[in-house]
Amino acid sequence: MRFLIVSAFWLTVLFVSFGLFAPHNGTAVVALLLADFSVALALFLIPELDHPFSGLIQISSEPLRKTLEMLGQ
């Protein structure tokens, strides 16, 4: 959790500095928004992938159960 907080703070400072020094036109704004969105999604995926059987993105536990059942025989 500390990693996410430090990463979010660092990226916030980085994108604020990009916004301060970027020219004020549509292309720069769209590029900053797309980059910000992609970084936000990457930060969202870190805790989601840490718990694969719960959350918004889930995988099925059925193949693992079948494999464990086969190994137990």
mmCIF file of the N, C-alpha and C atoms, coordinates in Angstrom:
data_MODEL
# 
_entry.id   MODEL 
# 
loop_
_atom_site.group_PDB 
_atom_site.id 
_atom_site.type_symbol 
_atom_site.label_atom_id 
_atom_site.label_alt_id 
_atom_site.label_comp_id 
_atom_site.label_asym_id 
_atom_site.label_entity_id 
_atom_site.label_seq_id 
_atom_site.pdbx_PDB_ins_code 
_atom_site.Cartn_x 
_atom_site.Cartn_y 
_atom_site.Cartn_z 
_atom_site.occupancy 
_atom_site.B_iso_or_equiv 
_atom_site.pdbx_formal_charge 
_atom_site.auth_seq_id 
_atom_site.auth_comp_id 
_atom_site.auth_asym_id 
_atom_site.auth_atom_id 
_atom_site.pdbx_PDB_model_num 
ATOM 1   N N  . MET A 1 1  ? 0.817   -1.193  0.000   1.00 0.00 ? 1  MET A N  1 
ATOM 2   C CA . MET A 1 1  ? 0.000   0.000   0.000   1.00 0.00 ? 1  MET A CA 1 
ATOM 3   C C  . MET A 1 1  ? 0.867   1.266   0.000   1.00 0.00 ? 1  MET A C  1 
ATOM 4   N N  . ARG A 1 2  ? 1.992   1.195   0.722   1.00 0.00 ? 2  ARG A N  1 
ATOM 5   C CA . ARG A 1 2  ? 2.891   2.351   0.738   1.00 0.00 ? 2  ARG A CA 1 
ATOM 6   C C  . ARG A 1 2  ? 3.450   2.636   -0.651  1.00 0.00 ? 2  ARG A C  1 
ATOM 7   N N  . PHE A 1 3  ? 3.717   1.570   -1.382  1.00 0.00 ? 3  PHE A N  1 
ATOM 8   C CA . PHE A 1 3  ? 4.222   1.728   -2.750  1.00 0.00 ? 3  PHE A CA 1 
ATOM 9   C C  . PHE A 1 3  ? 3.237   2.519   -3.613  1.00 0.00 ? 3  PHE A C  1 
ATOM 10  N N  . LEU A 1 4  ? 1.948   2.211   -3.489  1.00 0.00 ? 4  LEU A N  1 
ATOM 11  C CA . LEU A 1 4  ? 0.945   2.914   -4.280  1.00 0.00 ? 4  LEU A CA 1 
ATOM 12  C C  . LEU A 1 4  ? 0.843   4.377   -3.885  1.00 0.00 ? 4  LEU A C  1 
ATOM 13  N N  . ILE A 1 5  ? 0.940   4.657   -2.594  1.00 0.00 ? 5  ILE A N  1 
ATOM 14  C CA . ILE A 1 5  ? 0.856   6.041   -2.132  1.00 0.00 ? 5  ILE A CA 1 
ATOM 15  C C  . ILE A 1 5  ? 2.050   6.846   -2.643  1.00 0.00 ? 5  ILE A C  1 
ATOM 16  N N  . VAL A 1 6  ? 3.236   6.283   -2.511  1.00 0.00 ? 6  VAL A N  1 
ATOM 17  C CA . VAL A 1 6  ? 4.444   6.977   -2.984  1.00 0.00 ? 6  VAL A CA 1 
ATOM 18  C C  . VAL A 1 6  ? 4.398   7.136   -4.504  1.00 0.00 ? 6  VAL A C  1 
ATOM 19  N N  . SER A 1 7  ? 3.977   6.095   -5.205  1.00 0.00 ? 7  SER A N  1 
ATOM 20  C CA . SER A 1 7  ? 3.890   6.173   -6.672  1.00 0.00 ? 7  SER A CA 1 
ATOM 21  C C  . SER A 1 7  ? 2.864   7.211   -7.114  1.00 0.00 ? 7  SER A C  1 
ATOM 22  N N  . ALA A 1 8  ? 1.711   7.232   -6.459  1.00 0.00 ? 8  ALA A N  1 
ATOM 23  C CA . ALA A 1 8  ? 0.683   8.213   -6.814  1.00 0.00 ? 8  ALA A CA 1 
ATOM 24  C C  . ALA A 1 8  ? 1.169   9.636   -6.553  1.00 0.00 ? 8  ALA A C  1 
ATOM 25  N N  . PHE A 1 9  ? 1.840   9.863   -5.430  1.00 0.00 ? 9  PHE A N  1 
ATOM 26  C CA . PHE A 1 9  ? 2.370   11.192  -5.140  1.00 0.00 ? 9  PHE A CA 1 
ATOM 27  C C  . PHE A 1 9  ? 3.418   11.603  -6.170  1.00 0.00 ? 9  PHE A C  1 
ATOM 28  N N  . TRP A 1 10 ? 4.342   10.686  -6.464  1.00 0.00 ? 10 TRP A N  1 
ATOM 29  C CA . TRP A 1 10 ? 5.398   10.984  -7.423  1.00 0.00 ? 10 TRP A CA 1 
ATOM 30  C C  . TRP A 1 10 ? 4.810   11.290  -8.806  1.00 0.00 ? 10 TRP A C  1 
ATOM 31  N N  . LEU A 1 11 ? 3.846   10.502  -9.226  1.00 0.00 ? 11 LEU A N  1 
ATOM 32  C CA . LEU A 1 11 ? 3.237   10.726  -10.536 1.00 0.00 ? 11 LEU A CA 1 
ATOM 33  C C  . LEU A 1 11 ? 2.410   12.011  -10.564 1.00 0.00 ? 11 LEU A C  1 
ATOM 34  N N  . THR A 1 12 ? 1.781   12.361  -9.441  1.00 0.00 ? 12 THR A N  1 
ATOM 35  C CA . THR A 1 12 ? 1.046   13.625  -9.373  1.00 0.00 ? 12 THR A CA 1 
ATOM 36  C C  . THR A 1 12 ? 2.000   14.800  -9.557  1.00 0.00 ? 12 THR A C  1 
ATOM 37  N N  . VAL A 1 13 ? 3.111   14.775  -8.870  1.00 0.00 ? 13 VAL A N  1 
ATOM 38  C CA . VAL A 1 13 ? 4.101   15.842  -9.014  1.00 0.00 ? 13 VAL A CA 1 
ATOM 39  C C  . VAL A 1 13 ? 4.625   15.889  -10.451 1.00 0.00 ? 13 VAL A C  1 
ATOM 40  N N  . LEU A 1 14 ? 4.864   14.742  -11.025 1.00 0.00 ? 14 LEU A N  1 
ATOM 41  C CA . LEU A 1 14 ? 5.371   14.668  -12.392 1.00 0.00 ? 14 LEU A CA 1 
ATOM 42  C C  . LEU A 1 14 ? 4.377   15.268  -13.390 1.00 0.00 ? 14 LEU A C  1 
ATOM 43  N N  . PHE A 1 15 ? 3.111   14.888  -13.279 1.00 0.00 ? 15 PHE A N  1 
ATOM 44  C CA . PHE A 1 15 ? 2.124   15.395  -14.230 1.00 0.00 ? 15 PHE A CA 1 
ATOM 45  C C  . PHE A 1 15 ? 1.795   16.867  -13.997 1.00 0.00 ? 15 PHE A C  1 
ATOM 46  N N  . VAL A 1 16 ? 1.879   17.334  -12.762 1.00 0.00 ? 16 VAL A N  1 
ATOM 47  C CA . VAL A 1 16 ? 1.697   18.770  -12.508 1.00 0.00 ? 16 VAL A CA 1 
ATOM 48  C C  . VAL A 1 16 ? 2.820   19.554  -13.169 1.00 0.00 ? 16 VAL A C  1 
ATOM 49  N N  . SER A 1 17 ? 4.046   19.044  -13.066 1.00 0.00 ? 17 SER A N  1 
ATOM 50  C CA . SER A 1 17 ? 5.153   19.747  -13.714 1.00 0.00 ? 17 SER A CA 1 
ATOM 51  C C  . SER A 1 17 ? 5.017   19.709  -15.234 1.00 0.00 ? 17 SER A C  1 
ATOM 52  N N  . PHE A 1 18 ? 4.537   18.591  -15.785 1.00 0.00 ? 18 PHE A N  1 
ATOM 53  C CA . PHE A 1 18 ? 4.289   18.542  -17.231 1.00 0.00 ? 18 PHE A CA 1 
ATOM 54  C C  . PHE A 1 18 ? 3.248   19.584  -17.623 1.00 0.00 ? 18 PHE A C  1 
ATOM 55  N N  . GLY A 1 19 ? 2.198   19.701  -16.827 1.00 0.00 ? 19 GLY A N  1 
ATOM 56  C CA . GLY A 1 19 ? 1.132   20.657  -17.130 1.00 0.00 ? 19 GLY A CA 1 
ATOM 57  C C  . GLY A 1 19 ? 1.590   22.095  -17.028 1.00 0.00 ? 19 GLY A C  1 
ATOM 58  N N  . LEU A 1 20 ? 2.512   22.370  -16.115 1.00 0.00 ? 20 LEU A N  1 
ATOM 59  C CA . LEU A 1 20 ? 2.998   23.743  -15.967 1.00 0.00 ? 20 LEU A CA 1 
ATOM 60  C C  . LEU A 1 20 ? 3.842   24.183  -17.155 1.00 0.00 ? 20 LEU A C  1 
ATOM 61  N N  . PHE A 1 21 ? 4.639   23.265  -17.684 1.00 0.00 ? 21 PHE A N  1 
ATOM 62  C CA . PHE A 1 21 ? 5.576   23.638  -18.737 1.00 0.00 ? 21 PHE A CA 1 
ATOM 63  C C  . PHE A 1 21 ? 5.085   23.297  -20.143 1.00 0.00 ? 21 PHE A C  1 
ATOM 64  N N  . ALA A 1 22 ? 3.933   22.665  -20.261 1.00 0.00 ? 22 ALA A N  1 
ATOM 65  C CA . ALA A 1 22 ? 3.403   22.325  -21.585 1.00 0.00 ? 22 ALA A CA 1 
ATOM 66  C C  . ALA A 1 22 ? 2.702   23.536  -22.188 1.00 0.00 ? 22 ALA A C  1 
ATOM 67  N N  . PRO A 1 23 ? 2.737   23.652  -23.498 1.00 0.00 ? 23 PRO A N  1 
ATOM 68  C CA . PRO A 1 23 ? 1.993   24.747  -24.121 1.00 0.00 ? 23 PRO A CA 1 
ATOM 69  C C  . PRO A 1 23 ? 0.486   24.543  -23.933 1.00 0.00 ? 23 PRO A C  1 
ATOM 70  N N  . HIS A 1 24 ? -0.239  25.634  -23.856 1.00 0.00 ? 24 HIS A N  1 
ATOM 71  C CA . HIS A 1 24 ? -1.683  25.564  -23.622 1.00 0.00 ? 24 HIS A CA 1 
ATOM 72  C C  . HIS A 1 24 ? -2.426  25.461  -24.955 1.00 0.00 ? 24 HIS A C  1 
ATOM 73  N N  . ASN A 1 25 ? -2.436  24.253  -25.510 1.00 0.00 ? 25 ASN A N  1 
ATOM 74  C CA . ASN A 1 25 ? -3.219  24.002  -26.719 1.00 0.00 ? 25 ASN A CA 1 
ATOM 75  C C  . ASN A 1 25 ? -3.898  22.635  -26.581 1.00 0.00 ? 25 ASN A C  1 
ATOM 76  N N  . GLY A 1 26 ? -4.783  22.339  -27.494 1.00 0.00 ? 26 GLY A N  1 
ATOM 77  C CA . GLY A 1 26 ? -5.587  21.121  -27.415 1.00 0.00 ? 26 GLY A CA 1 
ATOM 78  C C  . GLY A 1 26 ? -4.769  19.848  -27.470 1.00 0.00 ? 26 GLY A C  1 
ATOM 79  N N  . THR A 1 27 ? -3.751  19.826  -28.310 1.00 0.00 ? 27 THR A N  1 
ATOM 80  C CA . THR A 1 27 ? -2.937  18.626  -28.453 1.00 0.00 ? 27 THR A CA 1 
ATOM 81  C C  . THR A 1 27 ? -2.209  18.288  -27.156 1.00 0.00 ? 27 THR A C  1 
ATOM 82  N N  . ALA A 1 28 ? -1.642  19.279  -26.515 1.00 0.00 ? 28 ALA A N  1 
ATOM 83  C CA . ALA A 1 28 ? -0.927  19.037  -25.259 1.00 0.00 ? 28 ALA A CA 1 
ATOM 84  C C  . ALA A 1 28 ? -1.886  18.587  -24.162 1.00 0.00 ? 28 ALA A C  1 
ATOM 85  N N  . VAL A 1 29 ? -3.052  19.173  -24.103 1.00 0.00 ? 29 VAL A N  1 
ATOM 86  C CA . VAL A 1 29 ? -4.035  18.799  -23.078 1.00 0.00 ? 29 VAL A CA 1 
ATOM 87  C C  . VAL A 1 29 ? -4.503  17.365  -23.289 1.00 0.00 ? 29 VAL A C  1 
ATOM 88  N N  . VAL A 1 30 ? -4.800  17.003  -24.529 1.00 0.00 ? 30 VAL A N  1 
ATOM 89  C CA . VAL A 1 30 ? -5.255  15.640  -24.822 1.00 0.00 ? 30 VAL A CA 1 
ATOM 90  C C  . VAL A 1 30 ? -4.146  14.632  -24.526 1.00 0.00 ? 30 VAL A C  1 
ATOM 91  N N  . ALA A 1 31 ? -2.915  14.953  -24.886 1.00 0.00 ? 31 ALA A N  1 
ATOM 92  C CA . ALA A 1 31 ? -1.799  14.050  -24.613 1.00 0.00 ? 31 ALA A CA 1 
ATOM 93  C C  . ALA A 1 31 ? -1.607  13.856  -23.118 1.00 0.00 ? 31 ALA A C  1 
ATOM 94  N N  . LEU A 1 32 ? -1.702  14.931  -22.331 1.00 0.00 ? 32 LEU A N  1 
ATOM 95  C CA . LEU A 1 32 ? -1.571  14.808  -20.877 1.00 0.00 ? 32 LEU A CA 1 
ATOM 96  C C  . LEU A 1 32 ? -2.721  14.008  -20.278 1.00 0.00 ? 32 LEU A C  1 
ATOM 97  N N  . LEU A 1 33 ? -3.929  14.209  -20.764 1.00 0.00 ? 33 LEU A N  1 
ATOM 98  C CA . LEU A 1 33 ? -5.070  13.459  -20.246 1.00 0.00 ? 33 LEU A CA 1 
ATOM 99  C C  . LEU A 1 33 ? -4.966  11.972  -20.576 1.00 0.00 ? 33 LEU A C  1 
ATOM 100 N N  . LEU A 1 34 ? -4.534  11.641  -21.790 1.00 0.00 ? 34 LEU A N  1 
ATOM 101 C CA . LEU A 1 34 ? -4.363  10.230  -22.149 1.00 0.00 ? 34 LEU A CA 1 
ATOM 102 C C  . LEU A 1 34 ? -3.258  9.566   -21.327 1.00 0.00 ? 34 LEU A C  1 
ATOM 103 N N  . ALA A 1 35 ? -2.167  10.278  -21.129 1.00 0.00 ? 35 ALA A N  1 
ATOM 104 C CA . ALA A 1 35 ? -1.077  9.726   -20.324 1.00 0.00 ? 35 ALA A CA 1 
ATOM 105 C C  . ALA A 1 35 ? -1.523  9.559   -18.874 1.00 0.00 ? 35 ALA A C  1 
ATOM 106 N N  . ASP A 1 36 ? -2.258  10.522  -18.359 1.00 0.00 ? 36 ASP A N  1 
ATOM 107 C CA . ASP A 1 36 ? -2.759  10.442  -16.987 1.00 0.00 ? 36 ASP A CA 1 
ATOM 108 C C  . ASP A 1 36 ? -3.731  9.274   -16.828 1.00 0.00 ? 36 ASP A C  1 
ATOM 109 N N  . PHE A 1 37 ? -4.587  9.088   -17.799 1.00 0.00 ? 37 PHE A N  1 
ATOM 110 C CA . PHE A 1 37 ? -5.553  7.989   -17.747 1.00 0.00 ? 37 PHE A CA 1 
ATOM 111 C C  . PHE A 1 37 ? -4.852  6.634   -17.786 1.00 0.00 ? 37 PHE A C  1 
ATOM 112 N N  . SER A 1 38 ? -3.843  6.496   -18.630 1.00 0.00 ? 38 SER A N  1 
ATOM 113 C CA . SER A 1 38 ? -3.145  5.213   -18.720 1.00 0.00 ? 38 SER A CA 1 
ATOM 114 C C  . SER A 1 38 ? -2.367  4.913   -17.435 1.00 0.00 ? 38 SER A C  1 
ATOM 115 N N  . VAL A 1 39 ? -1.784  5.919   -16.818 1.00 0.00 ? 39 VAL A N  1 
ATOM 116 C CA . VAL A 1 39 ? -1.078  5.710   -15.550 1.00 0.00 ? 39 VAL A CA 1 
ATOM 117 C C  . VAL A 1 39 ? -2.068  5.366   -14.445 1.00 0.00 ? 39 VAL A C  1 
ATOM 118 N N  . ALA A 1 40 ? -3.224  6.021   -14.432 1.00 0.00 ? 40 ALA A N  1 
ATOM 119 C CA . ALA A 1 40 ? -4.244  5.716   -13.423 1.00 0.00 ? 40 ALA A CA 1 
ATOM 120 C C  . ALA A 1 40 ? -4.729  4.270   -13.557 1.00 0.00 ? 40 ALA A C  1 
ATOM 121 N N  . LEU A 1 41 ? -4.918  3.809   -14.784 1.00 0.00 ? 41 LEU A N  1 
ATOM 122 C CA . LEU A 1 41 ? -5.317  2.413   -14.984 1.00 0.00 ? 41 LEU A CA 1 
ATOM 123 C C  . LEU A 1 41 ? -4.227  1.449   -14.538 1.00 0.00 ? 41 LEU A C  1 
ATOM 124 N N  . ALA A 1 42 ? -2.977  1.785   -14.790 1.00 0.00 ? 42 ALA A N  1 
ATOM 125 C CA . ALA A 1 42 ? -1.883  0.920   -14.347 1.00 0.00 ? 42 ALA A CA 1 
ATOM 126 C C  . ALA A 1 42 ? -1.830  0.843   -12.824 1.00 0.00 ? 42 ALA A C  1 
ATOM 127 N N  . LEU A 1 43 ? -2.029  1.974   -12.146 1.00 0.00 ? 43 LEU A N  1 
ATOM 128 C CA . LEU A 1 43 ? -2.050  1.965   -10.686 1.00 0.00 ? 43 LEU A CA 1 
ATOM 129 C C  . LEU A 1 43 ? -3.258  1.219   -10.150 1.00 0.00 ? 43 LEU A C  1 
ATOM 130 N N  . PHE A 1 44 ? -4.371  1.252   -10.872 1.00 0.00 ? 44 PHE A N  1 
ATOM 131 C CA . PHE A 1 44 ? -5.564  0.507   -10.472 1.00 0.00 ? 44 PHE A CA 1 
ATOM 132 C C  . PHE A 1 44 ? -5.331  -1.007  -10.587 1.00 0.00 ? 44 PHE A C  1 
ATOM 133 N N  . LEU A 1 45 ? -4.571  -1.418  -11.599 1.00 0.00 ? 45 LEU A N  1 
ATOM 134 C CA . LEU A 1 45 ? -4.340  -2.846  -11.829 1.00 0.00 ? 45 LEU A CA 1 
ATOM 135 C C  . LEU A 1 45 ? -3.413  -3.484  -10.799 1.00 0.00 ? 45 LEU A C  1 
ATOM 136 N N  . ILE A 1 46 ? -2.559  -2.713  -10.164 1.00 0.00 ? 46 ILE A N  1 
ATOM 137 C CA . ILE A 1 46 ? -1.616  -3.294  -9.204  1.00 0.00 ? 46 ILE A CA 1 
ATOM 138 C C  . ILE A 1 46 ? -2.347  -3.994  -8.067  1.00 0.00 ? 46 ILE A C  1 
ATOM 139 N N  . PRO A 1 47 ? -3.277  -3.346  -7.344  1.00 0.00 ? 47 PRO A N  1 
ATOM 140 C CA . PRO A 1 47 ? -3.981  -4.093  -6.279  1.00 0.00 ? 47 PRO A CA 1 
ATOM 141 C C  . PRO A 1 47 ? -4.983  -5.104  -6.828  1.00 0.00 ? 47 PRO A C  1 
ATOM 142 N N  . GLU A 1 48 ? -5.528  -4.851  -8.018  1.00 0.00 ? 48 GLU A N  1 
ATOM 143 C CA . GLU A 1 48 ? -6.477  -5.806  -8.602  1.00 0.00 ? 48 GLU A CA 1 
ATOM 144 C C  . GLU A 1 48 ? -5.795  -7.138  -8.906  1.00 0.00 ? 48 GLU A C  1 
ATOM 145 N N  . LEU A 1 49 ? -4.581  -7.103  -9.419  1.00 0.00 ? 49 LEU A N  1 
ATOM 146 C CA . LEU A 1 49 ? -3.874  -8.328  -9.762  1.00 0.00 ? 49 LEU A CA 1 
ATOM 147 C C  . LEU A 1 49 ? -3.282  -9.014  -8.537  1.00 0.00 ? 49 LEU A C  1 
ATOM 148 N N  . ASP A 1 50 ? -3.250  -8.311  -7.408  1.00 0.00 ? 50 ASP A N  1 
ATOM 149 C CA . ASP A 1 50 ? -2.749  -8.915  -6.178  1.00 0.00 ? 50 ASP A CA 1 
ATOM 150 C C  . ASP A 1 50 ? -3.765  -9.891  -5.583  1.00 0.00 ? 50 ASP A C  1 
ATOM 151 N N  . HIS A 1 51 ? -5.046  -9.717  -5.902  1.00 0.00 ? 51 HIS A N  1 
ATOM 152 C CA . HIS A 1 51 ? -6.119  -10.589 -5.408  1.00 0.00 ? 51 HIS A CA 1 
ATOM 153 C C  . HIS A 1 51 ? -6.913  -11.117 -6.610  1.00 0.00 ? 51 HIS A C  1 
ATOM 154 N N  . PRO A 1 52 ? -6.421  -12.180 -7.261  1.00 0.00 ? 52 PRO A N  1 
ATOM 155 C CA . PRO A 1 52 ? -7.032  -12.617 -8.519  1.00 0.00 ? 52 PRO A CA 1 
ATOM 156 C C  . PRO A 1 52 ? -8.416  -13.256 -8.375  1.00 0.00 ? 52 PRO A C  1 
ATOM 157 N N  . PHE A 1 53 ? -8.794  -13.722 -7.195  1.00 0.00 ? 53 PHE A N  1 
ATOM 158 C CA . PHE A 1 53 ? -10.071 -14.407 -7.039  1.00 0.00 ? 53 PHE A CA 1 
ATOM 159 C C  . PHE A 1 53 ? -11.170 -13.493 -6.500  1.00 0.00 ? 53 PHE A C  1 
ATOM 160 N N  . SER A 1 54 ? -10.870 -12.215 -6.286  1.00 0.00 ? 54 SER A N  1 
ATOM 161 C CA . SER A 1 54 ? -11.878 -11.255 -5.843  1.00 0.00 ? 54 SER A CA 1 
ATOM 162 C C  . SER A 1 54 ? -11.601 -9.916  -6.518  1.00 0.00 ? 54 SER A C  1 
ATOM 163 N N  . GLY A 1 55 ? -12.541 -9.017  -6.431  1.00 0.00 ? 55 GLY A N  1 
ATOM 164 C CA . GLY A 1 55 ? -12.367 -7.699  -7.025  1.00 0.00 ? 55 GLY A CA 1 
ATOM 165 C C  . GLY A 1 55 ? -13.087 -7.575  -8.353  1.00 0.00 ? 55 GLY A C  1 
ATOM 166 N N  . LEU A 1 56 ? -12.764 -6.515  -9.063  1.00 0.00 ? 56 LEU A N  1 
ATOM 167 C CA . LEU A 1 56 ? -13.420 -6.234  -10.336 1.00 0.00 ? 56 LEU A CA 1 
ATOM 168 C C  . LEU A 1 56 ? -12.977 -7.216  -11.426 1.00 0.00 ? 56 LEU A C  1 
ATOM 169 N N  . ILE A 1 57 ? -11.695 -7.539  -11.457 1.00 0.00 ? 57 ILE A N  1 
ATOM 170 C CA . ILE A 1 57 ? -11.161 -8.486  -12.426 1.00 0.00 ? 57 ILE A CA 1 
ATOM 171 C C  . ILE A 1 57 ? -10.937 -9.807  -11.698 1.00 0.00 ? 57 ILE A C  1 
ATOM 172 N N  . GLN A 1 58 ? -11.680 -10.834 -12.055 1.00 0.00 ? 58 GLN A N  1 
ATOM 173 C CA . GLN A 1 58 ? -11.600 -12.118 -11.367 1.00 0.00 ? 58 GLN A CA 1 
ATOM 174 C C  . GLN A 1 58 ? -11.273 -13.231 -12.348 1.00 0.00 ? 58 GLN A C  1 
ATOM 175 N N  . ILE A 1 59 ? -10.552 -14.226 -11.837 1.00 0.00 ? 59 ILE A N  1 
ATOM 176 C CA . ILE A 1 59 ? -10.339 -15.438 -12.615 1.00 0.00 ? 59 ILE A CA 1 
ATOM 177 C C  . ILE A 1 59 ? -11.083 -16.572 -11.923 1.00 0.00 ? 59 ILE A C  1 
ATOM 178 N N  . SER A 1 60 ? -11.370 -17.597 -12.676 1.00 0.00 ? 60 SER A N  1 
ATOM 179 C CA . SER A 1 60 ? -12.086 -18.734 -12.122 1.00 0.00 ? 60 SER A CA 1 
ATOM 180 C C  . SER A 1 60 ? -11.132 -19.607 -11.318 1.00 0.00 ? 60 SER A C  1 
ATOM 181 N N  . SER A 1 61 ? -11.613 -20.124 -10.212 1.00 0.00 ? 61 SER A N  1 
ATOM 182 C CA . SER A 1 61 ? -10.784 -21.030 -9.408  1.00 0.00 ? 61 SER A CA 1 
ATOM 183 C C  . SER A 1 61 ? -11.022 -22.491 -9.791  1.00 0.00 ? 61 SER A C  1 
ATOM 184 N N  . GLU A 1 62 ? -11.903 -22.741 -10.746 1.00 0.00 ? 62 GLU A N  1 
ATOM 185 C CA . GLU A 1 62 ? -12.242 -24.109 -11.133 1.00 0.00 ? 62 GLU A CA 1 
ATOM 186 C C  . GLU A 1 62 ? -11.052 -24.890 -11.695 1.00 0.00 ? 62 GLU A C  1 
ATOM 187 N N  . PRO A 1 63 ? -10.228 -24.350 -12.603 1.00 0.00 ? 63 PRO A N  1 
ATOM 188 C CA . PRO A 1 63 ? -9.070  -25.128 -13.085 1.00 0.00 ? 63 PRO A CA 1 
ATOM 189 C C  . PRO A 1 63 ? -8.102  -25.502 -11.959 1.00 0.00 ? 63 PRO A C  1 
ATOM 190 N N  . LEU A 1 64 ? -7.898  -24.596 -11.005 1.00 0.00 ? 64 LEU A N  1 
ATOM 191 C CA . LEU A 1 64 ? -7.029  -24.901 -9.881  1.00 0.00 ? 64 LEU A CA 1 
ATOM 192 C C  . LEU A 1 64 ? -7.620  -26.003 -9.014  1.00 0.00 ? 64 LEU A C  1 
ATOM 193 N N  . ARG A 1 65 ? -8.919  -25.957 -8.803  1.00 0.00 ? 65 ARG A N  1 
ATOM 194 C CA . ARG A 1 65 ? -9.578  -26.995 -8.004  1.00 0.00 ? 65 ARG A CA 1 
ATOM 195 C C  . ARG A 1 65 ? -9.493  -28.356 -8.681  1.00 0.00 ? 65 ARG A C  1 
ATOM 196 N N  . LYS A 1 66 ? -9.696  -28.398 -10.001 1.00 0.00 ? 66 LYS A N  1 
ATOM 197 C CA . LYS A 1 66 ? -9.609  -29.657 -10.733 1.00 0.00 ? 66 LYS A CA 1 
ATOM 198 C C  . LYS A 1 66 ? -8.197  -30.227 -10.690 1.00 0.00 ? 66 LYS A C  1 
ATOM 199 N N  . THR A 1 67 ? -7.197  -29.343 -10.823 1.00 0.00 ? 67 THR A N  1 
ATOM 200 C CA . THR A 1 67 ? -5.813  -29.799 -10.772 1.00 0.00 ? 67 THR A CA 1 
ATOM 201 C C  . THR A 1 67 ? -5.470  -30.359 -9.397  1.00 0.00 ? 67 THR A C  1 
ATOM 202 N N  . LEU A 1 68 ? -5.882  -29.672 -8.352  1.00 0.00 ? 68 LEU A N  1 
ATOM 203 C CA . LEU A 1 68 ? -5.622  -30.152 -6.998  1.00 0.00 ? 68 LEU A CA 1 
ATOM 204 C C  . LEU A 1 68 ? -6.362  -31.460 -6.727  1.00 0.00 ? 68 LEU A C  1 
ATOM 205 N N  . GLU A 1 69 ? -7.539  -31.579 -7.314  1.00 0.00 ? 69 GLU A N  1 
ATOM 206 C CA . GLU A 1 69 ? -8.303  -32.828 -7.150  1.00 0.00 ? 69 GLU A CA 1 
ATOM 207 C C  . GLU A 1 69 ? -7.600  -33.983 -7.847  1.00 0.00 ? 69 GLU A C  1 
ATOM 208 N N  . MET A 1 70 ? -7.058  -33.720 -9.042  1.00 0.00 ? 70 MET A N  1 
ATOM 209 C CA . MET A 1 70 ? -6.337  -34.759 -9.772  1.00 0.00 ? 70 MET A CA 1 
ATOM 210 C C  . MET A 1 70 ? -5.057  -35.162 -9.050  1.00 0.00 ? 70 MET A C  1 
ATOM 211 N N  . LEU A 1 71 ? -4.359  -34.204 -8.466  1.00 0.00 ? 71 LEU A N  1 
ATOM 212 C CA . LEU A 1 71 ? -3.114  -34.494 -7.766  1.00 0.00 ? 71 LEU A CA 1 
ATOM 213 C C  . LEU A 1 71 ? -3.379  -35.245 -6.464  1.00 0.00 ? 71 LEU A C  1 
ATOM 214 N N  . GLY A 1 72 ? -4.532  -35.038 -5.879  1.00 0.00 ? 72 GLY A N  1 
ATOM 215 C CA . GLY A 1 72 ? -4.870  -35.708 -4.636  1.00 0.00 ? 72 GLY A CA 1 
ATOM 216 C C  . GLY A 1 72 ? -5.246  -37.169 -4.810  1.00 0.00 ? 72 GLY A C  1 
ATOM 217 N N  . GLN A 1 73 ? -5.530  -37.596 -6.025  1.00 0.00 ? 73 GLN A N  1 
ATOM 218 C CA . GLN A 1 73 ? -5.963  -38.983 -6.252  1.00 0.00 ? 73 GLN A CA 1 
ATOM 219 C C  . GLN A 1 73 ? -4.820  -39.942 -6.239  1.00 0.00 ? 73 GLN A C  1 
# 
